[in-house]
């Protein structure tokens, strides 16, 4: 299988996001892990699935509930002001830094 090209995602680890479609629509959480090659990310408390876990030295066995990856198209960044879903834009500040901003409110995301 050929490796997929790495794509630029507008979401980073630690961002607050809102699920905009699917089973968990309306839920929000923090990005735990970003997988740019698969265009997916793991959000805390969202897209929970049950997995049968074998017992190991450090972990108890049984049915474990954990987060599954969710496609990046199903989430939107949460606006820092209102918490509602927003699109992301980029702008270059006077000091030369390239930063993300919320298109809904104009608020800077990585200030």
Biopython code that builds the backbone (N, CA, C, O; Angstrom):
import numpy as np
from Bio.PDB.StructureBuilder import StructureBuilder

atoms = [
    (1, "UNK", "N", (0.839, -1.184, 0.000)),
    (1, "UNK", "CA", (0.000, 0.000, 0.000)),
    (1, "UNK", "C", (0.884, 1.247, 0.000)),
    (1, "UNK", "O", (1.867, 1.327, 0.736)),
    (2, "UNK", "N", (0.522, 2.205, -0.827)),
    (2, "UNK", "CA", (1.290, 3.441, -0.951)),
    (2, "UNK", "C", (0.999, 4.380, 0.210)),
    (2, "UNK", "O", (-0.160, 4.524, 0.600)),
    (3, "UNK", "N", (2.024, 5.028, 0.776)),
    (3, "UNK", "CA", (1.743, 5.965, 1.870)),
    (3, "UNK", "C", (1.009, 7.201, 1.370)),
    (3, "UNK", "O", (1.322, 7.743, 0.310)),
    (4, "UNK", "N", (0.029, 7.634, 2.151)),
    (4, "UNK", "CA", (-0.755, 8.805, 1.768)),
    (4, "UNK", "C", (0.068, 10.066, 1.970)),
    (4, "UNK", "O", (0.915, 10.106, 2.863)),
    (5, "UNK", "N", (-0.157, 11.097, 1.163)),
    (5, "UNK", "CA", (0.569, 12.349, 1.374)),
    (5, "UNK", "C", (0.101, 13.025, 2.662)),
    (5, "UNK", "O", (-1.077, 12.946, 3.009)),
    (6, "UNK", "N", (1.006, 13.681, 3.363)),
    (6, "UNK", "CA", (0.670, 14.363, 4.594)),
    (6, "UNK", "C", (-0.095, 15.650, 4.265)),
    (6, "UNK", "O", (0.355, 16.450, 3.445)),
    (7, "UNK", "N", (-1.238, 15.841, 4.899)),
    (7, "UNK", "CA", (-2.074, 16.995, 4.607)),
    (7, "UNK", "C", (-1.992, 18.006, 5.750)),
    (7, "UNK", "O", (-1.744, 17.638, 6.898)),
    (8, "UNK", "N", (-2.200, 19.271, 5.429)),
    (8, "UNK", "CA", (-2.169, 20.332, 6.434)),
    (8, "UNK", "C", (-3.518, 20.386, 7.138)),
    (8, "UNK", "O", (-4.537, 20.676, 6.511)),
    (9, "UNK", "N", (-3.530, 20.110, 8.427)),
    (9, "UNK", "CA", (-4.751, 20.213, 9.218)),
    (9, "UNK", "C", (-4.732, 21.526, 9.979)),
    (9, "UNK", "O", (-3.670, 22.009, 10.371)),
    (10, "UNK", "N", (-5.911, 22.103, 10.188)),
    (10, "UNK", "CA", (-5.987, 23.379, 10.890)),
    (10, "UNK", "C", (-6.262, 23.181, 12.379)),
    (10, "UNK", "O", (-6.570, 24.132, 13.097)),
    (11, "UNK", "N", (-6.145, 21.933, 12.830)),
    (11, "UNK", "CA", (-6.409, 21.590, 14.226)),
    (11, "UNK", "C", (-5.136, 21.029, 14.845)),
    (11, "UNK", "O", (-4.415, 20.262, 14.207)),
    (12, "UNK", "N", (-4.861, 21.416, 16.094)),
    (12, "UNK", "CA", (-3.672, 20.934, 16.798)),
    (12, "UNK", "C", (-4.084, 20.225, 18.083)),
    (12, "UNK", "O", (-5.215, 20.357, 18.550)),
    (13, "UNK", "N", (-3.151, 19.480, 18.635)),
    (13, "UNK", "CA", (-3.361, 18.822, 19.924)),
    (13, "UNK", "C", (-3.627, 19.893, 20.975)),
    (13, "UNK", "O", (-2.916, 20.895, 21.041)),
    (14, "UNK", "N", (-4.654, 19.678, 21.796)),
    (14, "UNK", "CA", (-4.988, 20.638, 22.840)),
    (14, "UNK", "C", (-6.084, 21.621, 22.459)),
    (14, "UNK", "O", (-6.581, 22.340, 23.325)),
    (15, "UNK", "N", (-6.477, 21.676, 21.187)),
    (15, "UNK", "CA", (-7.548, 22.573, 20.747)),
    (15, "UNK", "C", (-8.904, 22.086, 21.246)),
    (15, "UNK", "O", (-9.124, 20.884, 21.398)),
    (16, "UNK", "N", (-9.799, 23.017, 21.496)),
    (16, "UNK", "CA", (-11.184, 22.686, 21.831)),
    (16, "UNK", "C", (-11.966, 22.603, 20.528)),
    (16, "UNK", "O", (-11.963, 23.540, 19.729)),
    (17, "UNK", "N", (-12.643, 21.460, 20.317)),
    (17, "UNK", "CA", (-13.397, 21.258, 19.084)),
    (17, "UNK", "C", (-14.830, 20.843, 19.381)),
    (17, "UNK", "O", (-15.139, 20.381, 20.479)),
    (18, "UNK", "N", (-15.716, 21.017, 18.374)),
    (18, "UNK", "CA", (-17.121, 20.647, 18.470)),
    (18, "UNK", "C", (-17.416, 19.668, 17.339)),
    (18, "UNK", "O", (-16.988, 19.881, 16.204)),
    (19, "UNK", "N", (-18.152, 18.588, 17.647)),
    (19, "UNK", "CA", (-18.549, 17.627, 16.620)),
    (19, "UNK", "C", (-19.747, 18.222, 15.889)),
    (19, "UNK", "O", (-20.743, 18.583, 16.515)),
    (20, "UNK", "N", (-19.650, 18.326, 14.549)),
    (20, "UNK", "CA", (-20.716, 18.983, 13.789)),
    (20, "UNK", "C", (-21.635, 17.988, 13.074)),
    (20, "UNK", "O", (-22.703, 18.375, 12.601)),
    (21, "UNK", "N", (-21.237, 16.715, 12.987)),
    (21, "UNK", "CA", (-22.097, 15.731, 12.358)),
    (21, "UNK", "C", (-21.804, 14.343, 12.913)),
    (21, "UNK", "O", (-20.723, 14.088, 13.443)),
    (22, "UNK", "N", (-22.782, 13.449, 12.785)),
    (22, "UNK", "CA", (-22.596, 12.076, 13.239)),
    (22, "UNK", "C", (-23.279, 11.797, 14.554)),
    (22, "UNK", "O", (-24.066, 12.602, 15.052)),
    (23, "UNK", "N", (-22.968, 10.650, 15.106)),
    (23, "UNK", "CA", (-23.607, 10.147, 16.318)),
    (23, "UNK", "C", (-23.411, 11.074, 17.519)),
    (23, "UNK", "O", (-24.299, 11.192, 18.364)),
    (24, "UNK", "N", (-22.254, 11.727, 17.595)),
    (24, "UNK", "CA", (-21.927, 12.587, 18.735)),
    (24, "UNK", "C", (-22.102, 14.062, 18.430)),
    (24, "UNK", "O", (-21.445, 14.896, 19.053)),
    (25, "UNK", "N", (-22.976, 14.410, 17.482)),
    (25, "UNK", "CA", (-23.178, 15.797, 17.073)),
    (25, "UNK", "C", (-23.506, 16.682, 18.274)),
    (25, "UNK", "O", (-24.361, 16.344, 19.092)),
    (26, "UNK", "N", (-22.812, 17.824, 18.367)),
    (26, "UNK", "CA", (-23.043, 18.769, 19.455)),
    (26, "UNK", "C", (-22.089, 18.594, 20.619)),
    (26, "UNK", "O", (-21.921, 19.515, 21.418)),
    (27, "UNK", "N", (-21.457, 17.431, 20.736)),
    (27, "UNK", "CA", (-20.506, 17.217, 21.826)),
    (27, "UNK", "C", (-19.222, 17.988, 21.543)),
    (27, "UNK", "O", (-18.868, 18.234, 20.390)),
    (28, "UNK", "N", (-18.535, 18.363, 22.612)),
    (28, "UNK", "CA", (-17.263, 19.054, 22.436)),
    (28, "UNK", "C", (-16.226, 18.436, 23.355)),
    (28, "UNK", "O", (-16.557, 17.766, 24.334)),
    (29, "UNK", "N", (-14.981, 18.673, 23.026)),
    (29, "UNK", "CA", (-13.896, 18.130, 23.827)),
    (29, "UNK", "C", (-12.561, 18.641, 23.337)),
    (29, "UNK", "O", (-12.488, 19.447, 22.409)),
    (30, "UNK", "N", (-11.509, 18.162, 23.971)),
    (30, "UNK", "CA", (-10.152, 18.591, 23.642)),
    (30, "UNK", "C", (-9.488, 17.528, 22.764)),
    (30, "UNK", "O", (-9.661, 16.328, 22.976)),
    (31, "UNK", "N", (-8.724, 17.998, 21.775)),
    (31, "UNK", "CA", (-8.015, 17.085, 20.883)),
    (31, "UNK", "C", (-6.874, 16.432, 21.664)),
    (31, "UNK", "O", (-6.018, 17.119, 22.219)),
    (32, "UNK", "N", (-6.873, 15.101, 21.700)),
    (32, "UNK", "CA", (-5.861, 14.336, 22.424)),
    (32, "UNK", "C", (-4.710, 13.949, 21.500)),
    (32, "UNK", "O", (-3.542, 13.983, 21.888)),
    (33, "UNK", "N", (-5.068, 13.576, 20.255)),
    (33, "UNK", "CA", (-4.068, 13.098, 19.303)),
    (33, "UNK", "C", (-4.502, 13.446, 17.887)),
    (33, "UNK", "O", (-5.686, 13.357, 17.560)),
    (34, "UNK", "N", (-3.553, 13.841, 17.046)),
    (34, "UNK", "CA", (-3.833, 14.175, 15.657)),
    (34, "UNK", "C", (-3.103, 13.175, 14.767)),
    (34, "UNK", "O", (-1.919, 12.903, 14.964)),
    (35, "UNK", "N", (-3.822, 12.630, 13.786)),
    (35, "UNK", "CA", (-3.242, 11.680, 12.832)),
    (35, "UNK", "C", (-3.385, 12.256, 11.423)),
    (35, "UNK", "O", (-4.342, 11.929, 10.721)),
    (36, "UNK", "N", (-2.442, 13.114, 10.997)),
    (36, "UNK", "CA", (-2.599, 13.818, 9.718)),
    (36, "UNK", "C", (-2.605, 12.899, 8.502)),
    (36, "UNK", "O", (-3.263, 13.209, 7.509)),
    (37, "UNK", "N", (-1.899, 11.791, 8.554)),
    (37, "UNK", "CA", (-1.876, 10.887, 7.398)),
    (37, "UNK", "C", (-3.232, 10.239, 7.142)),
    (37, "UNK", "O", (-3.585, 9.965, 5.995)),
    (38, "UNK", "N", (-3.991, 9.994, 8.206)),
    (38, "UNK", "CA", (-5.322, 9.389, 8.068)),
    (38, "UNK", "C", (-6.435, 10.422, 8.043)),
    (38, "UNK", "O", (-7.598, 10.059, 7.871)),
    (39, "UNK", "N", (-6.111, 11.712, 8.212)),
    (39, "UNK", "CA", (-7.099, 12.800, 8.304)),
    (39, "UNK", "C", (-8.056, 12.580, 9.471)),
    (39, "UNK", "O", (-9.241, 12.899, 9.375)),
    (40, "UNK", "N", (-7.541, 12.033, 10.576)),
    (40, "UNK", "CA", (-8.371, 11.731, 11.731)),
    (40, "UNK", "C", (-7.737, 12.299, 12.997)),
    (40, "UNK", "O", (-6.547, 12.614, 13.030)),
    (41, "UNK", "N", (-8.560, 12.420, 14.034)),
    (41, "UNK", "CA", (-8.046, 12.835, 15.336)),
    (41, "UNK", "C", (-8.860, 12.194, 16.431)),
    (41, "UNK", "O", (-9.980, 11.735, 16.209)),
    (42, "UNK", "N", (-8.280, 12.168, 17.626)),
    (42, "UNK", "CA", (-8.967, 11.604, 18.789)),
    (42, "UNK", "C", (-9.329, 12.759, 19.707)),
    (42, "UNK", "O", (-8.479, 13.567, 20.082)),
    (43, "UNK", "N", (-10.614, 12.822, 20.061)),
    (43, "UNK", "CA", (-11.125, 13.889, 20.920)),
    (43, "UNK", "C", (-11.576, 13.258, 22.233)),
    (43, "UNK", "O", (-12.277, 12.246, 22.228)),
    (44, "UNK", "N", (-11.178, 13.851, 23.351)),
    (44, "UNK", "CA", (-11.510, 13.320, 24.673)),
    (44, "UNK", "C", (-13.026, 13.288, 24.883)),
    (44, "UNK", "O", (-13.700, 14.307, 24.737)),
    (45, "UNK", "N", (-13.554, 12.112, 25.227)),
    (45, "UNK", "CA", (-14.969, 11.962, 25.550)),
    (45, "UNK", "C", (-15.907, 11.884, 24.362)),
    (45, "UNK", "O", (-17.125, 11.866, 24.537)),
    (46, "UNK", "N", (-15.355, 11.837, 23.142)),
    (46, "UNK", "CA", (-16.183, 11.811, 21.935)),
    (46, "UNK", "C", (-15.894, 10.532, 21.155)),
    (46, "UNK", "O", (-14.760, 10.054, 21.139)),
    (47, "UNK", "N", (-16.929, 9.974, 20.502)),
    (47, "UNK", "CA", (-16.814, 8.754, 19.691)),
    (47, "UNK", "C", (-16.301, 7.586, 20.537)),
    (47, "UNK", "O", (-15.354, 6.896, 20.160)),
    (48, "UNK", "N", (-16.948, 7.380, 21.686)),
    (48, "UNK", "CA", (-16.561, 6.320, 22.602)),
    (48, "UNK", "C", (-17.001, 4.960, 22.056)),
    (48, "UNK", "O", (-18.128, 4.801, 21.587)),
    (49, "UNK", "N", (-16.087, 3.976, 22.126)),
    (49, "UNK", "CA", (-16.379, 2.615, 21.681)),
    (49, "UNK", "C", (-15.960, 1.642, 22.776)),
    (49, "UNK", "O", (-15.102, 1.952, 23.603)),
    (50, "UNK", "N", (-16.575, 0.462, 22.772)),
    (50, "UNK", "CA", (-16.217, -0.568, 23.754)),
    (50, "UNK", "C", (-15.295, -1.574, 23.079)),
    (50, "UNK", "O", (-15.568, -2.035, 21.970)),
    (51, "UNK", "N", (-14.219, -1.903, 23.745)),
    (51, "UNK", "CA", (-13.248, -2.857, 23.226)),
    (51, "UNK", "C", (-13.010, -3.935, 24.275)),
    (51, "UNK", "O", (-12.954, -3.646, 25.470)),
    (52, "UNK", "N", (-12.871, -5.175, 23.823)),
    (52, "UNK", "CA", (-12.541, -6.269, 24.726)),
    (52, "UNK", "C", (-11.030, -6.285, 24.900)),
    (52, "UNK", "O", (-10.284, -6.455, 23.936)),
    (53, "UNK", "N", (-10.591, -6.108, 26.132)),
    (53, "UNK", "CA", (-9.171, -5.971, 26.453)),
    (53, "UNK", "C", (-8.690, -7.224, 27.171)),
    (53, "UNK", "O", (-9.311, -7.681, 28.131)),
    (54, "UNK", "N", (-7.584, -7.770, 26.699)),
    (54, "UNK", "CA", (-6.987, -8.906, 27.382)),
    (54, "UNK", "C", (-6.212, -8.392, 28.594)),
    (54, "UNK", "O", (-5.629, -7.309, 28.551)),
    (55, "UNK", "N", (-6.210, -9.164, 29.660)),
    (55, "UNK", "CA", (-5.510, -8.761, 30.875)),
    (55, "UNK", "C", (-3.997, -8.775, 30.634)),
    (55, "UNK", "O", (-3.467, -9.679, 29.987)),
    (56, "UNK", "N", (-3.318, -7.762, 31.163)),
    (56, "UNK", "CA", (-1.856, -7.715, 31.083)),
    (56, "UNK", "C", (-1.312, -7.414, 32.473)),
    (56, "UNK", "O", (-2.081, -7.291, 33.426)),
    (57, "UNK", "N", (-0.007, -7.295, 32.596)),
    (57, "UNK", "CA", (0.590, -7.046, 33.905)),
    (57, "UNK", "C", (0.139, -5.717, 34.508)),
    (57, "UNK", "O", (-0.056, -5.611, 35.719)),
    (58, "UNK", "N", (-0.026, -4.703, 33.653)),
    (58, "UNK", "CA", (-0.392, -3.384, 34.184)),
    (58, "UNK", "C", (-1.883, -3.065, 34.068)),
    (58, "UNK", "O", (-2.382, -2.212, 34.802)),
    (59, "UNK", "N", (-2.609, -3.733, 33.159)),
    (59, "UNK", "CA", (-4.022, -3.422, 32.934)),
    (59, "UNK", "C", (-4.915, -4.605, 33.276)),
    (59, "UNK", "O", (-4.570, -5.766, 33.055)),
    (60, "UNK", "N", (-6.078, -4.263, 33.823)),
    (60, "UNK", "CA", (-7.109, -5.252, 34.115)),
    (60, "UNK", "C", (-7.787, -5.633, 32.803)),
    (60, "UNK", "O", (-7.918, -4.792, 31.913)),
    (61, "UNK", "N", (-8.215, -6.870, 32.670)),
    (61, "UNK", "CA", (-8.928, -7.301, 31.473)),
    (61, "UNK", "C", (-10.390, -6.915, 31.545)),
    (61, "UNK", "O", (-10.847, -6.396, 32.563)),
    (62, "UNK", "N", (-11.134, -7.164, 30.467)),
    (62, "UNK", "CA", (-12.563, -6.893, 30.454)),
    (62, "UNK", "C", (-12.942, -5.960, 29.324)),
    (62, "UNK", "O", (-12.164, -5.738, 28.396)),
    (63, "UNK", "N", (-14.140, -5.417, 29.411)),
    (63, "UNK", "CA", (-14.629, -4.513, 28.372)),
    (63, "UNK", "C", (-14.239, -3.095, 28.750)),
    (63, "UNK", "O", (-14.653, -2.581, 29.789)),
    (64, "UNK", "N", (-13.440, -2.468, 27.899)),
    (64, "UNK", "CA", (-12.910, -1.134, 28.153)),
    (64, "UNK", "C", (-13.559, -0.149, 27.193)),
    (64, "UNK", "O", (-13.720, -0.439, 26.008)),
    (65, "UNK", "N", (-13.930, 1.016, 27.710)),
    (65, "UNK", "CA", (-14.502, 2.056, 26.860)),
    (65, "UNK", "C", (-13.422, 3.087, 26.579)),
    (65, "UNK", "O", (-12.804, 3.619, 27.501)),
    (66, "UNK", "N", (-13.197, 3.370, 25.286)),
    (66, "UNK", "CA", (-12.161, 4.345, 24.939)),
    (66, "UNK", "C", (-12.569, 5.126, 23.707)),
    (66, "UNK", "O", (-13.518, 4.762, 23.013)),
    (67, "UNK", "N", (-11.837, 6.216, 23.438)),
    (67, "UNK", "CA", (-12.146, 7.075, 22.295)),
    (67, "UNK", "C", (-11.616, 6.456, 21.009)),
    (67, "UNK", "O", (-10.498, 5.943, 20.970)),
    (68, "UNK", "N", (-12.423, 6.508, 19.962)),
    (68, "UNK", "CA", (-11.996, 6.060, 18.639)),
    (68, "UNK", "C", (-11.698, 7.299, 17.788)),
    (68, "UNK", "O", (-12.236, 8.373, 18.055)),
    (69, "UNK", "N", (-10.849, 7.161, 16.769)),
    (69, "UNK", "CA", (-10.559, 8.303, 15.905)),
    (69, "UNK", "C", (-11.812, 8.782, 15.173)),
    (69, "UNK", "O", (-12.681, 7.985, 14.820)),
    (70, "UNK", "N", (-11.891, 10.091, 14.952)),
    (70, "UNK", "CA", (-13.015, 10.699, 14.241)),
    (70, "UNK", "C", (-12.442, 11.485, 13.071)),
    (70, "UNK", "O", (-11.380, 12.095, 13.194)),
    (71, "UNK", "N", (-13.138, 11.475, 11.933)),
    (71, "UNK", "CA", (-12.621, 12.153, 10.744)),
    (71, "UNK", "C", (-12.648, 13.660, 10.952)),
    (71, "UNK", "O", (-13.568, 14.204, 11.564)),
    (72, "UNK", "N", (-11.621, 14.323, 10.429)),
    (72, "UNK", "CA", (-11.448, 15.767, 10.629)),
    (72, "UNK", "C", (-12.593, 16.578, 10.011)),
    (72, "UNK", "O", (-12.855, 17.698, 10.448)),
    (73, "UNK", "N", (-13.277, 16.030, 9.002)),
    (73, "UNK", "CA", (-14.388, 16.747, 8.372)),
    (73, "UNK", "C", (-15.626, 16.786, 9.268)),
    (73, "UNK", "O", (-16.539, 17.577, 9.027)),
    (74, "UNK", "N", (-15.664, 15.939, 10.298)),
    (74, "UNK", "CA", (-16.824, 15.881, 11.187)),
    (74, "UNK", "C", (-16.685, 16.776, 12.408)),
    (74, "UNK", "O", (-17.577, 16.807, 13.256)),
    (75, "UNK", "N", (-15.592, 17.495, 12.506)),
    (75, "UNK", "CA", (-15.394, 18.382, 13.650)),
    (75, "UNK", "C", (-15.108, 19.803, 13.160)),
    (75, "UNK", "O", (-14.698, 20.019, 12.019)),
    (76, "UNK", "N", (-15.336, 20.759, 14.057)),
    (76, "UNK", "CA", (-14.991, 22.158, 13.783)),
    (76, "UNK", "C", (-14.378, 22.730, 15.048)),
    (76, "UNK", "O", (-14.747, 22.340, 16.155)),
    (77, "UNK", "N", (-13.462, 23.637, 14.887)),
    (77, "UNK", "CA", (-12.831, 24.282, 16.029)),
    (77, "UNK", "C", (-13.876, 25.093, 16.789)),
    (77, "UNK", "O", (-14.735, 25.722, 16.172)),
    (78, "UNK", "N", (-13.815, 25.086, 18.110)),
    (78, "UNK", "CA", (-14.744, 25.865, 18.927)),
    (78, "UNK", "C", (-14.249, 27.306, 19.012)),
    (78, "UNK", "O", (-13.069, 27.552, 19.260)),
    (79, "UNK", "N", (-15.159, 28.255, 18.804)),
    (79, "UNK", "CA", (-14.814, 29.669, 18.885)),
    (79, "UNK", "C", (-14.369, 30.003, 20.311)),
    (79, "UNK", "O", (-15.066, 29.643, 21.259)),
    (80, "UNK", "N", (-13.228, 30.681, 20.493)),
    (80, "UNK", "CA", (-12.761, 31.005, 21.847)),
    (80, "UNK", "C", (-13.733, 31.893, 22.628)),
    (80, "UNK", "O", (-13.768, 31.829, 23.857)),
    (81, "UNK", "N", (-14.531, 32.727, 21.927)),
    (81, "UNK", "CA", (-15.471, 33.614, 22.617)),
    (81, "UNK", "C", (-16.768, 32.905, 22.993)),
    (81, "UNK", "O", (-17.185, 32.934, 24.150)),
    (82, "UNK", "N", (-17.412, 32.258, 21.995)),
    (82, "UNK", "CA", (-18.751, 31.721, 22.225)),
    (82, "UNK", "C", (-18.793, 30.206, 22.424)),
    (82, "UNK", "O", (-19.762, 29.687, 22.977)),
    (83, "UNK", "N", (-17.757, 29.490, 21.982)),
    (83, "UNK", "CA", (-17.758, 28.036, 22.084)),
    (83, "UNK", "C", (-18.498, 27.357, 20.949)),
    (83, "UNK", "O", (-18.580, 26.129, 20.910)),
    (84, "UNK", "N", (-19.045, 28.149, 20.011)),
    (84, "UNK", "CA", (-19.749, 27.585, 18.860)),
    (84, "UNK", "C", (-18.742, 27.186, 17.785)),
    (84, "UNK", "O", (-17.611, 27.671, 17.789)),
    (85, "UNK", "N", (-19.145, 26.295, 16.853)),
    (85, "UNK", "CA", (-18.218, 25.875, 15.787)),
    (85, "UNK", "C", (-17.830, 27.048, 14.890)),
    (85, "UNK", "O", (-18.654, 27.915, 14.599)),
    (86, "UNK", "N", (-16.585, 27.068, 14.461)),
    (86, "UNK", "CA", (-16.101, 28.127, 13.586)),
    (86, "UNK", "C", (-15.102, 27.576, 12.593)),
    (86, "UNK", "O", (-14.484, 26.536, 12.825)),
    (87, "UNK", "N", (-14.948, 28.288, 11.473)),
    (87, "UNK", "CA", (-13.908, 27.944, 10.526)),
    (87, "UNK", "C", (-12.624, 28.643, 10.980)),
    (87, "UNK", "O", (-12.652, 29.548, 11.813)),
    (88, "UNK", "N", (-11.502, 28.201, 10.413)),
    (88, "UNK", "CA", (-10.203, 28.719, 10.828)),
    (88, "UNK", "C", (-9.546, 29.458, 9.676)),
    (88, "UNK", "O", (-9.548, 28.983, 8.540)),
    (89, "UNK", "N", (-8.981, 30.625, 9.976)),
    (89, "UNK", "CA", (-8.207, 31.373, 8.996)),
    (89, "UNK", "C", (-6.814, 31.614, 9.540)),
    (89, "UNK", "O", (-6.548, 31.389, 10.720)),
    (90, "UNK", "N", (-5.931, 32.072, 8.675)),
    (90, "UNK", "CA", (-4.561, 32.391, 9.074)),
    (90, "UNK", "C", (-4.279, 33.845, 8.762)),
    (90, "UNK", "O", (-4.752, 34.376, 7.757)),
    (91, "UNK", "N", (-3.504, 34.493, 9.628)),
    (91, "UNK", "CA", (-3.010, 35.828, 9.310)),
    (91, "UNK", "C", (-1.625, 36.007, 9.903)),
    (91, "UNK", "O", (-1.261, 35.350, 10.879)),
    (92, "UNK", "N", (-0.861, 36.903, 9.302)),
    (92, "UNK", "CA", (0.494, 37.180, 9.766)),
    (92, "UNK", "C", (0.457, 38.478, 10.561)),
    (92, "UNK", "O", (0.000, 39.506, 10.061)),
    (93, "UNK", "N", (0.937, 38.430, 11.798)),
    (93, "UNK", "CA", (0.963, 39.611, 12.663)),
    (93, "UNK", "C", (2.122, 40.533, 12.294)),
    (93, "UNK", "O", (2.978, 40.177, 11.485)),
    (94, "UNK", "N", (2.137, 41.718, 12.897)),
    (94, "UNK", "CA", (3.192, 42.702, 12.611)),
    (94, "UNK", "C", (4.581, 42.167, 12.947)),
    (94, "UNK", "O", (5.559, 42.484, 12.270)),
    (95, "UNK", "N", (4.657, 41.345, 14.008)),
    (95, "UNK", "CA", (5.970, 40.812, 14.411)),
    (95, "UNK", "C", (6.409, 39.619, 13.550)),
    (95, "UNK", "O", (7.457, 39.026, 13.807)),
    (96, "UNK", "N", (5.611, 39.262, 12.527)),
    (96, "UNK", "CA", (6.006, 38.210, 11.594)),
    (96, "UNK", "C", (5.479, 36.829, 11.926)),
    (96, "UNK", "O", (5.718, 35.885, 11.172)),
    (97, "UNK", "N", (4.757, 36.683, 13.054)),
    (97, "UNK", "CA", (4.216, 35.374, 13.420)),
    (97, "UNK", "C", (2.961, 35.057, 12.601)),
    (97, "UNK", "O", (2.118, 35.927, 12.381)),
    (98, "UNK", "N", (2.845, 33.799, 12.150)),
    (98, "UNK", "CA", (1.642, 33.348, 11.460)),
    (98, "UNK", "C", (0.752, 32.675, 12.498)),
    (98, "UNK", "O", (1.149, 31.692, 13.124)),
    (99, "UNK", "N", (-0.449, 33.209, 12.676)),
    (99, "UNK", "CA", (-1.351, 32.691, 13.707)),
    (99, "UNK", "C", (-2.701, 32.313, 13.106)),
    (99, "UNK", "O", (-3.089, 32.800, 12.044)),
    (100, "UNK", "N", (-3.406, 31.427, 13.818)),
    (100, "UNK", "CA", (-4.763, 31.034, 13.420)),
    (100, "UNK", "C", (-5.762, 31.966, 14.094)),
    (100, "UNK", "O", (-5.538, 32.433, 15.211)),
    (101, "UNK", "N", (-6.874, 32.232, 13.399)),
    (101, "UNK", "CA", (-7.939, 33.013, 14.012)),
    (101, "UNK", "C", (-9.288, 32.399, 13.671)),
    (101, "UNK", "O", (-9.444, 31.734, 12.647)),
    (102, "UNK", "N", (-10.268, 32.633, 14.554)),
    (102, "UNK", "CA", (-11.621, 32.116, 14.357)),
    (102, "UNK", "C", (-12.358, 33.052, 13.416)),
    (102, "UNK", "O", (-12.441, 34.253, 13.674)),
    (103, "UNK", "N", (-12.891, 32.516, 12.331)),
    (103, "UNK", "CA", (-13.581, 33.359, 11.352)),
    (103, "UNK", "C", (-14.918, 33.868, 11.892)),
    (103, "UNK", "O", (-15.407, 34.899, 11.430)),
    (104, "UNK", "N", (-15.520, 33.170, 12.861)),
    (104, "UNK", "CA", (-16.812, 33.604, 13.421)),
    (104, "UNK", "C", (-16.673, 34.904, 14.198)),
    (104, "UNK", "O", (-17.484, 35.816, 14.033)),
    (105, "UNK", "N", (-15.637, 34.997, 15.054)),
    (105, "UNK", "CA", (-15.505, 36.172, 15.911)),
    (105, "UNK", "C", (-14.287, 37.032, 15.579)),
    (105, "UNK", "O", (-14.211, 38.186, 16.001)),
    (106, "UNK", "N", (-13.337, 36.482, 14.828)),
    (106, "UNK", "CA", (-12.121, 37.220, 14.534)),
    (106, "UNK", "C", (-11.077, 37.091, 15.637)),
    (106, "UNK", "O", (-9.999, 37.678, 15.542)),
    (107, "UNK", "N", (-11.385, 36.338, 16.668)),
    (107, "UNK", "CA", (-10.504, 36.149, 17.826)),
    (107, "UNK", "C", (-9.300, 35.276, 17.455)),
    (107, "UNK", "O", (-9.453, 34.301, 16.720)),
    (108, "UNK", "N", (-8.111, 35.612, 17.954)),
    (108, "UNK", "CA", (-6.916, 34.804, 17.709)),
    (108, "UNK", "C", (-7.009, 33.503, 18.497)),
    (108, "UNK", "O", (-7.470, 33.499, 19.639)),
    (109, "UNK", "N", (-6.571, 32.391, 17.888)),
    (109, "UNK", "CA", (-6.619, 31.090, 18.547)),
    (109, "UNK", "C", (-5.303, 30.811, 19.243)),
    (109, "UNK", "O", (-5.302, 30.470, 20.425)),
    (110, "UNK", "N", (-4.155, 30.947, 18.532)),
    (110, "UNK", "CA", (-2.873, 30.761, 19.217)),
    (110, "UNK", "C", (-2.259, 32.117, 19.511)),
    (110, "UNK", "O", (-1.356, 32.562, 18.803)),
    (111, "UNK", "N", (-2.738, 32.761, 20.533)),
    (111, "UNK", "CA", (-2.245, 34.093, 20.904)),
    (111, "UNK", "C", (-1.001, 34.003, 21.761)),
    (111, "UNK", "O", (-0.453, 35.030, 22.162)),
]
sb = StructureBuilder()
sb.init_structure("model")
sb.init_model(0)
sb.init_chain("A")
sb.init_seg("    ")
for serial, (resi, resn, name, xyz) in enumerate(atoms, 1):
    if name == "N":
        sb.init_residue(resn, " ", resi, " ")
    sb.init_atom(name, np.array(xyz, "f"), 0.0, 1.0, " ", f" {name:<3s}", serial, name[0])
structure = sb.get_structure()
